[in-house]
């Protein structure tokens, strides 16, 4: 007794399609319940070099200017 007049190749493609769709993995990303704690020790060192011309240095050393 035939219920549907579908060729075997079409039926097998339909079954394979449904099997592939049914087996597709799902990925869920959820935030953690507790906050993320990051302990970080950072040491920053810097050096500033200022080069002043002698003429300007003498001008700044003059007390009468300021």
PyMOL Python script that loads the backbone (N, CA, C, O; Angstrom):
from pymol import cmd

cmd.read_pdbstr("""\
ATOM      1  N   UNK A   1       0.841  -1.175   0.000  1.00  0.00           N
ATOM      2  CA  UNK A   1       0.000   0.000   0.000  1.00  0.00           C
ATOM      3  C   UNK A   1       0.888   1.242   0.000  1.00  0.00           C
ATOM      4  O   UNK A   1       1.706   1.420   0.902  1.00  0.00           O
ATOM      5  N   UNK A   2       0.732   2.086  -0.993  1.00  0.00           N
ATOM      6  CA  UNK A   2       1.483   3.327  -1.105  1.00  0.00           C
ATOM      7  C   UNK A   2       0.601   4.491  -0.695  1.00  0.00           C
ATOM      8  O   UNK A   2      -0.496   4.696  -1.214  1.00  0.00           O
ATOM      9  N   UNK A   3       1.133   5.247   0.266  1.00  0.00           N
ATOM     10  CA  UNK A   3       0.363   6.414   0.703  1.00  0.00           C
ATOM     11  C   UNK A   3       0.745   7.619  -0.149  1.00  0.00           C
ATOM     12  O   UNK A   3      -0.114   8.335  -0.662  1.00  0.00           O
ATOM     13  N   UNK A   4       2.039   7.825  -0.287  1.00  0.00           N
ATOM     14  CA  UNK A   4       2.524   8.964  -1.077  1.00  0.00           C
ATOM     15  C   UNK A   4       3.268   8.432  -2.282  1.00  0.00           C
ATOM     16  O   UNK A   4       3.933   7.398  -2.210  1.00  0.00           O
ATOM     17  N   UNK A   5       3.155   9.131  -3.366  1.00  0.00           N
ATOM     18  CA  UNK A   5       3.872   8.743  -4.574  1.00  0.00           C
ATOM     19  C   UNK A   5       5.153   9.564  -4.674  1.00  0.00           C
ATOM     20  O   UNK A   5       5.280  10.421  -5.549  1.00  0.00           O
ATOM     21  N   UNK A   6       6.116   9.297  -3.761  1.00  0.00           N
ATOM     22  CA  UNK A   6       7.374  10.025  -3.719  1.00  0.00           C
ATOM     23  C   UNK A   6       8.486   9.067  -4.093  1.00  0.00           C
ATOM     24  O   UNK A   6       8.551   7.953  -3.572  1.00  0.00           O
ATOM     25  N   UNK A   7       9.381   9.499  -5.010  1.00  0.00           N
ATOM     26  CA  UNK A   7      10.506   8.621  -5.355  1.00  0.00           C
ATOM     27  C   UNK A   7      11.424   8.415  -4.155  1.00  0.00           C
ATOM     28  O   UNK A   7      11.496   9.252  -3.256  1.00  0.00           O
ATOM     29  N   UNK A   8      12.130   7.270  -4.163  1.00  0.00           N
ATOM     30  CA  UNK A   8      13.001   6.936  -3.027  1.00  0.00           C
ATOM     31  C   UNK A   8      14.129   7.949  -2.839  1.00  0.00           C
ATOM     32  O   UNK A   8      14.523   8.252  -1.713  1.00  0.00           O
ATOM     33  N   UNK A   9      14.647   8.472  -3.961  1.00  0.00           N
ATOM     34  CA  UNK A   9      15.754   9.432  -3.838  1.00  0.00           C
ATOM     35  C   UNK A   9      15.287  10.724  -3.160  1.00  0.00           C
ATOM     36  O   UNK A   9      16.009  11.279  -2.331  1.00  0.00           O
ATOM     37  N   UNK A  10      14.122  11.192  -3.494  1.00  0.00           N
ATOM     38  CA  UNK A  10      13.584  12.404  -2.859  1.00  0.00           C
ATOM     39  C   UNK A  10      13.303  12.148  -1.392  1.00  0.00           C
ATOM     40  O   UNK A  10      13.577  12.998  -0.544  1.00  0.00           O
ATOM     41  N   UNK A  11      12.765  10.995  -1.095  1.00  0.00           N
ATOM     42  CA  UNK A  11      12.470  10.654   0.297  1.00  0.00           C
ATOM     43  C   UNK A  11      13.751  10.545   1.120  1.00  0.00           C
ATOM     44  O   UNK A  11      13.798  10.998   2.264  1.00  0.00           O
ATOM     45  N   UNK A  12      14.785   9.948   0.542  1.00  0.00           N
ATOM     46  CA  UNK A  12      16.043   9.836   1.277  1.00  0.00           C
ATOM     47  C   UNK A  12      16.686  11.210   1.482  1.00  0.00           C
ATOM     48  O   UNK A  12      17.290  11.451   2.527  1.00  0.00           O
ATOM     49  N   UNK A  13      16.569  12.108   0.509  1.00  0.00           N
ATOM     50  CA  UNK A  13      17.102  13.472   0.682  1.00  0.00           C
ATOM     51  C   UNK A  13      16.331  14.195   1.786  1.00  0.00           C
ATOM     52  O   UNK A  13      16.930  14.890   2.606  1.00  0.00           O
ATOM     53  N   UNK A  14      15.032  14.039   1.811  1.00  0.00           N
ATOM     54  CA  UNK A  14      14.230  14.669   2.870  1.00  0.00           C
ATOM     55  C   UNK A  14      14.601  14.127   4.248  1.00  0.00           C
ATOM     56  O   UNK A  14      14.710  14.895   5.204  1.00  0.00           O
ATOM     57  N   UNK A  15      14.793  12.834   4.358  1.00  0.00           N
ATOM     58  CA  UNK A  15      15.168  12.235   5.653  1.00  0.00           C
ATOM     59  C   UNK A  15      16.552  12.707   6.074  1.00  0.00           C
ATOM     60  O   UNK A  15      16.781  13.009   7.245  1.00  0.00           O
ATOM     61  N   UNK A  16      17.482  12.771   5.110  1.00  0.00           N
ATOM     62  CA  UNK A  16      18.833  13.245   5.438  1.00  0.00           C
ATOM     63  C   UNK A  16      18.808  14.711   5.858  1.00  0.00           C
ATOM     64  O   UNK A  16      19.530  15.105   6.774  1.00  0.00           O
ATOM     65  N   UNK A  17      17.980  15.523   5.195  1.00  0.00           N
ATOM     66  CA  UNK A  17      17.869  16.944   5.553  1.00  0.00           C
ATOM     67  C   UNK A  17      17.345  17.105   6.971  1.00  0.00           C
ATOM     68  O   UNK A  17      17.893  17.874   7.760  1.00  0.00           O
ATOM     69  N   UNK A  18      16.285  16.379   7.289  1.00  0.00           N
ATOM     70  CA  UNK A  18      15.724  16.468   8.646  1.00  0.00           C
ATOM     71  C   UNK A  18      16.717  15.959   9.692  1.00  0.00           C
ATOM     72  O   UNK A  18      16.783  16.490  10.801  1.00  0.00           O
ATOM     73  N   UNK A  19      17.480  14.939   9.339  1.00  0.00           N
ATOM     74  CA  UNK A  19      18.480  14.422  10.285  1.00  0.00           C
ATOM     75  C   UNK A  19      19.574  15.454  10.537  1.00  0.00           C
ATOM     76  O   UNK A  19      20.017  15.628  11.672  1.00  0.00           O
ATOM     77  N   UNK A  20      20.007  16.137   9.480  1.00  0.00           N
ATOM     78  CA  UNK A  20      21.057  17.161   9.635  1.00  0.00           C
ATOM     79  C   UNK A  20      20.540  18.334  10.439  1.00  0.00           C
ATOM     80  O   UNK A  20      21.246  18.850  11.305  1.00  0.00           O
ATOM     81  N   UNK A  21      19.312  18.765  10.167  1.00  0.00           N
ATOM     82  CA  UNK A  21      18.737  19.891  10.923  1.00  0.00           C
ATOM     83  C   UNK A  21      18.547  19.504  12.386  1.00  0.00           C
ATOM     84  O   UNK A  21      18.788  20.318  13.277  1.00  0.00           O
ATOM     85  N   UNK A  22      18.126  18.291  12.637  1.00  0.00           N
ATOM     86  CA  UNK A  22      17.891  17.836  14.010  1.00  0.00           C
ATOM     87  C   UNK A  22      19.167  17.664  14.806  1.00  0.00           C
ATOM     88  O   UNK A  22      19.134  17.746  16.034  1.00  0.00           O
ATOM     89  N   UNK A  23      20.281  17.430  14.153  1.00  0.00           N
ATOM     90  CA  UNK A  23      21.546  17.203  14.842  1.00  0.00           C
ATOM     91  C   UNK A  23      22.443  18.435  14.886  1.00  0.00           C
ATOM     92  O   UNK A  23      23.597  18.332  15.302  1.00  0.00           O
ATOM     93  N   UNK A  24      21.951  19.577  14.476  1.00  0.00           N
ATOM     94  CA  UNK A  24      22.808  20.773  14.485  1.00  0.00           C
ATOM     95  C   UNK A  24      23.061  21.199  15.926  1.00  0.00           C
ATOM     96  O   UNK A  24      22.125  21.299  16.720  1.00  0.00           O
ATOM     97  N   UNK A  25      24.313  21.448  16.263  1.00  0.00           N
ATOM     98  CA  UNK A  25      24.635  21.821  17.645  1.00  0.00           C
ATOM     99  C   UNK A  25      24.224  23.271  17.925  1.00  0.00           C
ATOM    100  O   UNK A  25      24.209  24.116  17.030  1.00  0.00           O
ATOM    101  N   UNK A  26      23.900  23.523  19.167  1.00  0.00           N
ATOM    102  CA  UNK A  26      23.584  24.892  19.585  1.00  0.00           C
ATOM    103  C   UNK A  26      24.604  25.317  20.637  1.00  0.00           C
ATOM    104  O   UNK A  26      25.023  24.521  21.476  1.00  0.00           O
ATOM    105  N   UNK A  27      24.987  26.563  20.574  1.00  0.00           N
ATOM    106  CA  UNK A  27      25.955  27.115  21.515  1.00  0.00           C
ATOM    107  C   UNK A  27      25.273  28.232  22.276  1.00  0.00           C
ATOM    108  O   UNK A  27      24.728  29.163  21.683  1.00  0.00           O
ATOM    109  N   UNK A  28      25.307  28.131  23.593  1.00  0.00           N
ATOM    110  CA  UNK A  28      24.714  29.169  24.425  1.00  0.00           C
ATOM    111  C   UNK A  28      25.818  29.834  25.227  1.00  0.00           C
ATOM    112  O   UNK A  28      26.666  29.168  25.821  1.00  0.00           O
ATOM    113  N   UNK A  29      25.790  31.151  25.233  1.00  0.00           N
ATOM    114  CA  UNK A  29      26.761  31.911  26.009  1.00  0.00           C
ATOM    115  C   UNK A  29      26.007  32.613  27.128  1.00  0.00           C
ATOM    116  O   UNK A  29      25.103  33.412  26.884  1.00  0.00           O
ATOM    117  N   UNK A  30      26.392  32.304  28.346  1.00  0.00           N
ATOM    118  CA  UNK A  30      25.733  32.903  29.506  1.00  0.00           C
ATOM    119  C   UNK A  30      26.777  33.590  30.370  1.00  0.00           C
ATOM    120  O   UNK A  30      27.880  33.070  30.536  1.00  0.00           O
ATOM    121  N   UNK A  31      26.444  34.755  30.925  1.00  0.00           N
ATOM    122  CA  UNK A  31      27.394  35.423  31.828  1.00  0.00           C
ATOM    123  C   UNK A  31      27.499  34.640  33.138  1.00  0.00           C
ATOM    124  O   UNK A  31      26.543  33.985  33.552  1.00  0.00           O
ATOM    125  N   UNK A  32      28.664  34.711  33.787  1.00  0.00           N
ATOM    126  CA  UNK A  32      28.816  33.984  35.049  1.00  0.00           C
ATOM    127  C   UNK A  32      28.002  34.648  36.154  1.00  0.00           C
ATOM    128  O   UNK A  32      27.695  35.839  36.091  1.00  0.00           O
ATOM    129  N   UNK A  33      27.659  33.854  37.165  1.00  0.00           N
ATOM    130  CA  UNK A  33      26.888  34.378  38.295  1.00  0.00           C
ATOM    131  C   UNK A  33      27.729  35.301  39.157  1.00  0.00           C
ATOM    132  O   UNK A  33      27.227  36.305  39.662  1.00  0.00           O
ATOM    133  N   UNK A  34      29.015  34.970  39.333  1.00  0.00           N
ATOM    134  CA  UNK A  34      29.902  35.767  40.162  1.00  0.00           C
ATOM    135  C   UNK A  34      30.697  36.721  39.278  1.00  0.00           C
ATOM    136  O   UNK A  34      30.966  36.419  38.115  1.00  0.00           O
ATOM    137  N   UNK A  35      31.073  37.873  39.829  1.00  0.00           N
ATOM    138  CA  UNK A  35      31.881  38.802  39.017  1.00  0.00           C
ATOM    139  C   UNK A  35      33.277  38.238  38.758  1.00  0.00           C
ATOM    140  O   UNK A  35      33.802  37.440  39.534  1.00  0.00           O
ATOM    141  N   UNK A  36      33.839  38.665  37.679  1.00  0.00           N
ATOM    142  CA  UNK A  36      35.185  38.233  37.314  1.00  0.00           C
ATOM    143  C   UNK A  36      36.184  39.131  38.038  1.00  0.00           C
ATOM    144  O   UNK A  36      36.117  40.354  37.917  1.00  0.00           O
ATOM    145  N   UNK A  37      37.107  38.538  38.785  1.00  0.00           N
ATOM    146  CA  UNK A  37      38.106  39.292  39.539  1.00  0.00           C
ATOM    147  C   UNK A  37      39.461  39.109  38.862  1.00  0.00           C
ATOM    148  O   UNK A  37      39.912  37.987  38.632  1.00  0.00           O
ATOM    149  N   UNK A  38      40.093  40.226  38.552  1.00  0.00           N
ATOM    150  CA  UNK A  38      41.411  40.180  37.926  1.00  0.00           C
ATOM    151  C   UNK A  38      42.378  40.918  38.840  1.00  0.00           C
ATOM    152  O   UNK A  38      42.230  42.121  39.060  1.00  0.00           O
ATOM    153  N   UNK A  39      43.361  40.210  39.370  1.00  0.00           N
ATOM    154  CA  UNK A  39      44.403  40.837  40.175  1.00  0.00           C
ATOM    155  C   UNK A  39      45.575  41.142  39.254  1.00  0.00           C
ATOM    156  O   UNK A  39      46.153  40.253  38.628  1.00  0.00           O
ATOM    157  N   UNK A  40      45.905  42.424  39.193  1.00  0.00           N
ATOM    158  CA  UNK A  40      46.930  42.839  38.251  1.00  0.00           C
ATOM    159  C   UNK A  40      47.868  43.816  38.941  1.00  0.00           C
ATOM    160  O   UNK A  40      47.429  44.836  39.472  1.00  0.00           O
ATOM    161  N   UNK A  41      49.127  43.512  38.935  1.00  0.00           N
ATOM    162  CA  UNK A  41      50.141  44.418  39.476  1.00  0.00           C
ATOM    163  C   UNK A  41      50.895  45.032  38.308  1.00  0.00           C
ATOM    164  O   UNK A  41      51.508  44.333  37.502  1.00  0.00           O
ATOM    165  N   UNK A  42      50.832  46.352  38.239  1.00  0.00           N
ATOM    166  CA  UNK A  42      51.468  47.063  37.137  1.00  0.00           C
ATOM    167  C   UNK A  42      52.415  48.098  37.719  1.00  0.00           C
ATOM    168  O   UNK A  42      52.030  48.892  38.577  1.00  0.00           O
ATOM    169  N   UNK A  43      53.626  48.085  37.259  1.00  0.00           N
ATOM    170  CA  UNK A  43      54.606  49.074  37.686  1.00  0.00           C
ATOM    171  C   UNK A  43      54.986  49.895  36.456  1.00  0.00           C
ATOM    172  O   UNK A  43      55.471  49.378  35.450  1.00  0.00           O
ATOM    173  N   UNK A  44      54.743  51.200  36.587  1.00  0.00           N
ATOM    174  CA  UNK A  44      55.029  52.087  35.462  1.00  0.00           C
ATOM    175  C   UNK A  44      56.137  53.036  35.885  1.00  0.00           C
ATOM    176  O   UNK A  44      56.007  53.744  36.883  1.00  0.00           O
ATOM    177  N   UNK A  45      57.192  53.051  35.151  1.00  0.00           N
ATOM    178  CA  UNK A  45      58.296  53.971  35.392  1.00  0.00           C
ATOM    179  C   UNK A  45      58.444  54.851  34.166  1.00  0.00           C
ATOM    180  O   UNK A  45      58.325  54.397  33.028  1.00  0.00           O
ATOM    181  N   UNK A  46      58.706  56.121  34.429  1.00  0.00           N
ATOM    182  CA  UNK A  46      58.913  57.016  33.309  1.00  0.00           C
ATOM    183  C   UNK A  46      60.018  58.007  33.653  1.00  0.00           C
ATOM    184  O   UNK A  46      60.297  58.262  34.825  1.00  0.00           O
ATOM    185  N   UNK A  47      60.615  58.536  32.661  1.00  0.00           N
ATOM    186  CA  UNK A  47      61.699  59.486  32.820  1.00  0.00           C
ATOM    187  C   UNK A  47      61.465  60.625  31.842  1.00  0.00           C
ATOM    188  O   UNK A  47      61.254  60.415  30.647  1.00  0.00           O
ATOM    189  N   UNK A  48      61.508  61.837  32.382  1.00  0.00           N
ATOM    190  CA  UNK A  48      61.308  63.018  31.543  1.00  0.00           C
ATOM    191  C   UNK A  48      62.619  63.783  31.492  1.00  0.00           C
ATOM    192  O   UNK A  48      63.177  64.132  32.533  1.00  0.00           O
ATOM    193  N   UNK A  49      63.101  64.041  30.320  1.00  0.00           N
ATOM    194  CA  UNK A  49      64.328  64.802  30.131  1.00  0.00           C
ATOM    195  C   UNK A  49      63.977  66.133  29.488  1.00  0.00           C
ATOM    196  O   UNK A  49      63.338  66.197  28.437  1.00  0.00           O
ATOM    197  N   UNK A  50      64.419  67.200  30.160  1.00  0.00           N
ATOM    198  CA  UNK A  50      64.175  68.535  29.627  1.00  0.00           C
ATOM    199  C   UNK A  50      65.526  69.173  29.331  1.00  0.00           C
ATOM    200  O   UNK A  50      66.397  69.227  30.199  1.00  0.00           O
ATOM    201  N   UNK A  51      65.692  69.640  28.143  1.00  0.00           N
ATOM    202  CA  UNK A  51      66.927  70.289  27.747  1.00  0.00           C
ATOM    203  C   UNK A  51      66.616  71.780  27.543  1.00  0.00           C
ATOM    204  O   UNK A  51      65.794  72.154  26.707  1.00  0.00           O
ATOM    205  N   UNK A  52      67.295  72.606  28.325  1.00  0.00           N
ATOM    206  CA  UNK A  52      67.054  74.044  28.265  1.00  0.00           C
ATOM    207  C   UNK A  52      68.353  74.713  27.809  1.00  0.00           C
ATOM    208  O   UNK A  52      69.442  74.370  28.268  1.00  0.00           O
ATOM    209  N   UNK A  53      68.213  75.647  26.923  1.00  0.00           N
ATOM    210  CA  UNK A  53      69.391  76.394  26.485  1.00  0.00           C
ATOM    211  C   UNK A  53      69.951  77.197  27.653  1.00  0.00           C
ATOM    212  O   UNK A  53      69.217  77.585  28.562  1.00  0.00           O
ATOM    213  N   UNK A  54      71.253  77.440  27.620  1.00  0.00           N
ATOM    214  CA  UNK A  54      71.892  78.183  28.712  1.00  0.00           C
ATOM    215  C   UNK A  54      71.296  79.571  28.863  1.00  0.00           C
ATOM    216  O   UNK A  54      71.110  80.047  29.983  1.00  0.00           O
ATOM    217  N   UNK A  55      70.998  80.215  27.763  1.00  0.00           N
ATOM    218  CA  UNK A  55      70.442  81.565  27.808  1.00  0.00           C
ATOM    219  C   UNK A  55      69.075  81.572  28.496  1.00  0.00           C
ATOM    220  O   UNK A  55      68.782  82.453  29.304  1.00  0.00           O
ATOM    221  N   UNK A  56      68.272  80.614  28.178  1.00  0.00           N
ATOM    222  CA  UNK A  56      66.962  80.519  28.802  1.00  0.00           C
ATOM    223  C   UNK A  56      67.092  80.120  30.268  1.00  0.00           C
ATOM    224  O   UNK A  56      66.317  80.579  31.107  1.00  0.00           O
ATOM    225  N   UNK A  57      68.050  79.284  30.575  1.00  0.00           N
ATOM    226  CA  UNK A  57      68.287  78.872  31.958  1.00  0.00           C
ATOM    227  C   UNK A  57      68.694  80.071  32.816  1.00  0.00           C
ATOM    228  O   UNK A  57      68.241  80.199  33.954  1.00  0.00           O
ATOM    229  N   UNK A  58      69.552  80.958  32.274  1.00  0.00           N
ATOM    230  CA  UNK A  58      69.956  82.163  33.005  1.00  0.00           C
ATOM    231  C   UNK A  58      68.773  83.106  33.187  1.00  0.00           C
ATOM    232  O   UNK A  58      68.639  83.749  34.229  1.00  0.00           O
ATOM    233  N   UNK A  59      67.925  83.186  32.180  1.00  0.00           N
ATOM    234  CA  UNK A  59      66.743  84.042  32.276  1.00  0.00           C
ATOM    235  C   UNK A  59      65.791  83.555  33.364  1.00  0.00           C
ATOM    236  O   UNK A  59      65.240  84.361  34.114  1.00  0.00           O
ATOM    237  N   UNK A  60      65.599  82.261  33.452  1.00  0.00           N
ATOM    238  CA  UNK A  60      64.706  81.699  34.470  1.00  0.00           C
ATOM    239  C   UNK A  60      65.315  81.803  35.863  1.00  0.00           C
ATOM    240  O   UNK A  60      64.585  81.853  36.853  1.00  0.00           O
ATOM    241  N   UNK A  61      66.640  81.835  35.952  1.00  0.00           N
ATOM    242  CA  UNK A  61      67.302  81.938  37.251  1.00  0.00           C
ATOM    243  C   UNK A  61      67.259  83.359  37.808  1.00  0.00           C
ATOM    244  O   UNK A  61      67.507  83.570  38.995  1.00  0.00           O
ATOM    245  N   UNK A  62      66.947  84.326  36.960  1.00  0.00           N
ATOM    246  CA  UNK A  62      66.885  85.724  37.398  1.00  0.00           C
ATOM    247  C   UNK A  62      65.683  85.918  38.327  1.00  0.00           C
ATOM    248  O   UNK A  62      64.544  85.674  37.931  1.00  0.00           O
ATOM    249  N   UNK A  63      65.941  86.360  39.568  1.00  0.00           N
ATOM    250  CA  UNK A  63      64.877  86.536  40.556  1.00  0.00           C
ATOM    251  C   UNK A  63      64.019  87.764  40.261  1.00  0.00           C
ATOM    252  O   UNK A  63      62.857  87.808  40.664  1.00  0.00           O
ATOM    253  N   UNK A  64      64.561  88.748  39.576  1.00  0.00           N
ATOM    254  CA  UNK A  64      63.803  89.965  39.287  1.00  0.00           C
ATOM    255  C   UNK A  64      62.702  89.722  38.260  1.00  0.00           C
ATOM    256  O   UNK A  64      61.721  90.464  38.210  1.00  0.00           O
ATOM    257  N   UNK A  65      62.860  88.709  37.463  1.00  0.00           N
ATOM    258  CA  UNK A  65      61.846  88.398  36.444  1.00  0.00           C
ATOM    259  C   UNK A  65      60.535  87.974  37.086  1.00  0.00           C
ATOM    260  O   UNK A  65      59.463  88.351  36.613  1.00  0.00           O
ATOM    261  N   UNK A  66      60.606  87.203  38.145  1.00  0.00           N
ATOM    262  CA  UNK A  66      59.384  86.714  38.785  1.00  0.00           C
ATOM    263  C   UNK A  66      59.151  87.472  40.034  1.00  0.00           C
ATOM    264  O   UNK A  66      58.171  87.221  40.734  1.00  0.00           O
TER     265      UNK A  66
END
""", "prot")
cmd.dss("prot")
cmd.show_as("cartoon", "prot")
cmd.util.cbc("prot")
cmd.orient("prot")
